[in-house]
Amino acid sequence: MGKVHRCRKDNKGLPRHPQRSRDRGSTDLRLTDQHAPVSIEALRAGKHVFCEKPIDHDVEKIKEVLSVVKETGKKYQVGFNRRFDHNFRAIHEAVKAGKVGKQQIIKITSRDPEPPPIEYVKVSGGIFMDMTIHDFDMVRYLSGSEAEEVFAVGSVTVNPRSVRRAM
């Protein structure tokens, strides 16, 4: 398997988030290409799994994960991690309580503090493919409805260090 960032191994060899209890046996993955293999490993170890989208970019790998879900009988949820972040939850609750006024436009700006490592770009499809869907989900989550119109602008600034590392 590839490198899993910001995780450590539990006693069964599965990556897990350092702040979650051992008995939950949860995993915290950062690289898109690791979702399917680690999901399968966790399911076969008898753990329920919450998988950040996407399960994988390859339909056959997705089918393999779903087959293991059926085989093990474990719960498997695919979702958007921002809905579980306390900051996004606070915004959601404020909107729901009417503390921010009547919604007419939701403007979301996303950016990374620095260009991602080339390893991430190679397996994720890049920031626009991997992350823009989170912005669309936030519109749905904060408004409680489907978007009627979407306008998006994107740009890429090339980091010479990333280009050199990729070669």
C-alpha positions in Angstrom: 0.0 0.0 0.0 1.0 3.6 -0.5 1.8 6.1 2.2 -1.1 7.0 4.5 -0.6 10.4 6.0 -1.3 11.5 9.6 -2.2 8.1 10.8 -0.6 5.4 12.9 -1.1 1.6 13.0 -3.3 0.0 15.6 -2.6 -3.5 17.0 -4.3 -5.2 13.9 -2.1 -3.3 11.5 -4.9 -1.0 10.2 -4.2 2.7 9.9 -6.3 4.6 12.4 -6.8 8.2 13.5 -4.7 9.0 16.6 -7.5 10.7 18.4 -10.1 8.0 18.0 -10.5 5.2 20.6 -9.1 1.7 19.8 -12.4 0.0 20.2 -13.9 2.0 17.3 -11.2 0.8 15.0 -11.7 3.6 12.6 -9.4 4.6 9.8 -8.5 8.0 8.6 -7.1 8.2 5.0 -5.7 11.1 3.1 -4.9 9.6 -0.3 -7.7 8.8 -2.7 -6.1 5.8 -4.1 -6.0 4.2 -0.7 -9.8 4.3 0.0 -10.6 0.9 -1.7 -7.7 -1.3 -0.4 -7.9 0.0 3.2 -11.7 -0.2 3.2 -11.4 -3.9 2.2 -8.7 -4.5 4.8 -10.9 -2.9 7.5 -14.1 -4.7 6.5 -12.3 -8.1 6.5 -10.9 -7.2 10.0 -14.6 -6.9 11.1 -14.8 -3.1 11.2 -17.5 -0.8 10.1 -16.2 1.8 7.6 -17.0 5.4 6.8 -15.2 6.1 3.5 -14.6 9.6 2.3 -15.6 9.9 -1.4 -14.7 8.5 -3.8 -14.4 4.8 -3.0 -12.1 4.7 -6.1 -11.9 6.1 -9.6 -11.9 2.5 -11.0 -15.4 0.9 -11.2 -14.0 -2.6 -10.8 -12.4 -1.6 -7.5 -15.7 -0.1 -6.4 -17.5 -3.3 -7.2 -14.8 -5.3 -5.2 -15.4 -3.1 -2.2 -19.2 -3.5 -2.4 -18.7 -7.3 -2.7 -16.7 -7.4 0.5 -19.3 -5.2 2.2 -21.9 -7.8 1.2 -19.6 -10.7 2.2 -18.8 -9.3 5.7 -22.2 -7.8 6.5 -20.4 -4.7 7.9 -21.8 -1.2 7.6 -20.2 0.9 4.9 -20.9 4.6 4.5 -19.5 6.8 1.8 -19.8 10.5 2.4 -18.4 14.0 2.6 -16.1 14.6 5.5 -16.9 18.3 5.8 -20.4 17.5 7.1 -18.6 16.0 10.2 -16.3 19.0 10.7 -17.3 21.1 13.8 -16.7 24.3 11.9 -18.9 23.4 9.0 -21.5 22.0 11.5 -21.5 25.4 13.3 -22.2 27.2 10.1 -24.9 24.8 9.2 -26.6 25.2 12.6 -26.4 29.0 12.4 -28.0 29.0 8.9 -30.7 26.6 10.1 -31.4 28.8 13.1 -31.8 31.8 10.9 -28.8 33.6 12.5 -27.3 34.6 9.2 -30.4 36.1 7.5 -32.2 34.9 4.4 -30.0 33.0 2.0 -29.9 34.3 -1.6 -26.4 33.5 -2.7 -23.9 31.1 -1.3 -20.3 31.9 -2.3 -17.7 29.3 -1.5 -14.0 29.9 -2.1 -11.6 27.1 -1.8 -7.8 27.0 -2.0 -4.9 25.2 -0.6 -2.2 27.1 1.4 0.4 25.7 -1.0 0.4 23.4 -4.1 -0.2 19.8 -3.2 2.5 17.3 -3.6 2.8 15.7 -7.0 2.1 12.3 -5.4 -1.4 13.6 -4.4 -2.1 15.0 -7.9 -1.1 11.7 -9.6 -3.7 9.6 -7.6 -6.5 12.1 -6.9 -7.2 13.7 -10.2 -6.0 17.0 -8.8 -7.7 19.6 -6.6 -10.5 20.5 -9.0 -11.6 16.9 -9.4 -11.0 15.8 -5.8 -12.2 18.9 -3.9 -14.8 20.8 -6.0 -17.5 18.3 -5.2 -17.1 19.3 -1.5 -18.0 22.8 -2.4 -21.1 21.6 -4.3 -22.0 19.5 -1.3 -21.6 22.5 1.1 -24.1 24.4 -1.0 -26.6 21.6 -0.6 -25.8 21.1 3.1 -26.0 24.8 4.0 -29.0 25.7 1.9 -30.9 22.5 2.6 -31.8 22.3 -1.1 -30.4 21.6 -4.5 -28.5 24.3 -6.4 -30.4 26.1 -9.1 -27.4 27.6 -10.8 -23.6 27.1 -10.4 -20.8 29.3 -11.6 -17.2 28.2 -11.1 -13.9 29.7 -12.0 -10.6 27.9 -11.5 -6.9 28.4 -12.2 -3.7 26.6 -11.7 -0.4 28.2 -10.8 2.5 26.0 -11.5 5.0 25.5 -8.7 8.4 25.0 -10.3 9.5 22.8 -7.4 6.6 20.5 -8.0 7.5 20.2 -11.7 11.1 19.4 -10.9 10.1 16.7 -8.3 7.8 15.1 -10.9 10.5 14.7 -13.5 
